Amino acid sequence: MQIEQDCYNILGIAASADTQEINHAYRKLAFQYHPDRNQNDPESSRKMQEINEAYSTLADAKNASLITYHSDITLLHRSSTPAVG
């Protein structure tokens, strides 16, 4: 959980951020720190890598939680549906 919290901090968003907020924060920071826009700043390349890693981690975590949620709902629905036959 600490890694995820660090990712939220890197992107400058709350831990309760949804997928849309994560995407928006990523795009804003990627635009700001992209190495093509900051060619004379070696720090921007490092920062961009950090932003990419944070975004990737959070996107995977959000997708995993959505998949788990939908799998749980499907299993719950199947177990509460009477068998036919």
C-alpha positions, 0 to 999 in steps of 0.5 A: 500500500505504501508504494501506491500511496507514493504513486498518488503523491507523485501524481499529486492526487488523493488516494481516493482518486478515480481512473479519470482523475488519475488519467487527467493528472498523468496527462498534465504532468506528462505535458509539463515534464516531457523531455521534448519540452525540457531538452536542457533539463536532465531532471525532467527526464528522471521526473518523467520516468517517475511519473510514468511508473506511478501512472502505470502502477496506479492504472494496473491497481485500479484495473485489478480492483475493477476486475476483482469487483466485477468477478465478485459480483459475477460470482455472487450473482451465480451463487444466488441464481437458482439452478434450472433443470 
